[in-house]
Amino acid sequence: MRRARPVTLMSALAATLLVGCGLVSSSGTFHDASLPGGERPLDGAKLVVTSKSFTEGVLLGKITATYLAAAGASVTDLTGAPGSASSRQAQLNGDADVLWEYTGTGWVNYHNETETIADPQELWQRVHDIEKRDYDLEWLAPANFNDTYAFAASTPTADQLGVRSLSDVAALPVADRTFCVDDEFFSRSDGFIPMLAKYGIPYNDPNGVPAGNVTRMDAGVVYTATAKSAPCHFGMVYTTDGRVKNLNLRVLDDDKKFFLPYSGTAVVRGTVIEANPQLRPLLGTISERLTDDLMQELNGRVDIDGEDPADVAYDWLKSENLIE
């Protein structure tokens, strides 16, 4: 399923059970707001917004629920569904209408595809077509952020070693090719060992990356270890994680395009968007504003500063003059 990540702050779950998918609505829900000028393009629409349970998923769900309600819809907030499966199944069952997904998740986890498609637009189109044909789910145009795997170094270390890309890392002396990864990424068929092979520095090879150069640890500890450059210069990160900015890490360019894109995409049930075509421009207004840097900032406000996702969502929408 979608890569699991710890959530440091989540709304408690209320007792409203949805029969068939087991989802419950989050108690904090979202803030009331209205569109500028009082427009209500979704007046009369009834929509159920769900999300995955990690911070970014909840934030995207809260942003969506807040904005669509401001546009006049009666919104049921089912953000924070545990795991990828329950939110996905709710949408397939017709119990949820809108869900933010990731193109890489759709391609690999939902459709068991193994081909690596480096171009984000091509991958989105392939997933879009499968989902529309097989499930009548509409994957709208992807946002401008890509929450994929990457490697990072502390900015001082990156400057000292002169690295900005993974090819630069491959050109370093063997002793400087030290990595921190979690067990899940180490073992993935599209993870650490194939990545090293792609860059010509095979694992457990004295001229590549000796086993002693790799430290396996909990995913959360990788960030702090990388920031300290001990015991590794390079750590596996997620590109939109708030700790990237908070710890002054530099994400290295995957210049050989090994990692699959995970572009964030709003997914709507086909019958729902046919009945409410205004959802396209409304959700597009959100998507076009979301970038890697912005998601790092918003995720950090929750995971690092301890803010409530509903508050962060509301503040961001207001700062963009999307609500009042």
Secondary structure, 3 states (H helix, E strand, C coil): CCCCCCCCCCCCEEEEECCCCCCEEECCCCCCCCCHHHCCCCCCCEEEEEEECCHHHHHHHHHHHHHHHHCCCEEEEEEEECHHHHHHHHHHHCCCCEEEEEHHHHHHHHCCCCCCCCCHHHHHHHHHHHHHHHHCEEECCCCECECCEEEEEEHHHHHHHCCCEHHHHHCCCHHHCCEEECHHHHHCCCCHHHHHHHCCCCECCCCCECHHHEEECCHHHHHHHHHHCCCCCEEEEECCCHHHHHCCEEECECCCCCCCCCEEEEEEEHHHHHHCCCHHHHHHHHHCCCEHHHHHHHHHHHHCCCCCHHHHHHHHHHHCCCCC
